[in-house]
Amino acid sequence: MCIMQQKTGVLQLIDSLNTGGAEVLSINIANALASSEDYVSYLCATRKEGVLKANINEAVRYLFLNRKKTFDVKAILHLKSFVKKNNITIIHAHSTSILLAFVVKLFFLKVKIIWHDHYGKSEYLAQRETQILKIISFFVSSIISVNSSLRDWAQKELYCKNVFFINNFPFFSSANKITFLNGIKGKRIIHIAAFREEKDHFNVIKSFHILLQKENYNGWTLHLIGGKNDKVYTQRVVDLIDSLNLKDVVFIYSACLDISHVLEQASVGVLSSNSEGLPIALLEYGLAKLPVVVTDVGECASIINNNNGYIVPPKNPFAFSEKLQILINSEEKRKKIGLALHEKVNQHYSQQNFITQLLKIYRGEFDKENYKQ
């Protein structure tokens, strides 16, 4: 008589499905687990849906709570019922959804909570509110941090003993060709980041403007792609483009699902943030074999070295412009650097490596020698 082993139910919990690193990773994890023989994969968006919903695999069981406030009783009871009905034993909470996971934990003490900390302002951790997180951390089985600064902060400030840093991984979910960039093929610079303060679009716009003043870079264009949830910030970006008379060479697009197709149209990838975790956009540039210029924030320096890209101080458009100029002036250098980054990403930031380490955390197999400690 063959006894079928029951699969473990795992729920990815995320506040929205708007474009962002945490949102992309939660879907990538859910999709990867959907093909597992040992797990049933669930994903719940608590507050908002968004364009990324289209990237959820059909095998992932999906729930939208439509939570209206922090303690939305209707939403809490709905999630409680969903967890019980589907025998979910692991809740993998991303970013601020940890609060809702904590409330559910109070109903089901045997449910294991994994908190994935994607905090986007890791350069400003001294300002982070810790009181509520300290309390919640008593009930968390493990914490996964997206960079070493967040890991060190959690080990120092919180009470959960199992704290890990696992590299994010990129994955192109859609093969569709929907977005077509303006400008000339072979002369496009691309910046993929949501329009919000820490992404510092002003830095890359100013650096591109400086570049155009130095020499006649005829035909080169800058393309800014990302969600526009912060309308005030987005308008400031538009105003800067207008004030510098760059409307014919700097283009703004909404968030795109066909990232692979978009990157195929670009020649250089950039990120100009003043704060980061481990940006998935940078890893996606690597998958697409793009040469890059990025700011030295978060884990960017652990990915980029002199052989596979250029890294510059944040808030320094002159330094940024100098490195852009080097790449623009040499097609051979662009190809060589892009290929080196591609090899680095494939070797150290693969989906397989991430999932292997994640499943050990789910099972409580804490072989910390294999993690970034």
Buried (B, 14 or more C-beta within 10 A) or exposed (E): EEEEEEEBBBBBBBBBBBBBBBBBBBBBBBBBBBEBEEBBBBBBBBBBEBBBBEBBBEEBBBBBBEBEEEEBEEBBEBBBEBBEEBEBBBBBBBBBBBBBBBBBBEBBEEBBBBBBBBBBBBBEBEEEEEEEBEEBBEBBBBBBBBBBBBBBBBBEEBEBEBBBBBBBBBBBBBEEEEBEBEBEEEBBBBBBBBBBBBBBBBBBBBBBBBBBEEEEBEEBBBBBBBBBBBEEBBEBBBEBBEEBEBEEBBBBBEBBBBBBBBBBBBBBBBBBBBBBBBBBBBBBBBBBBBBBBBBBBBBBEEBBEEEBBBBBEBBBBEBBBBBBBBBBEEEEEBEEBBBBBBBBBEEBBBBEBBBEBBBBBBEEEBEEEBBBE
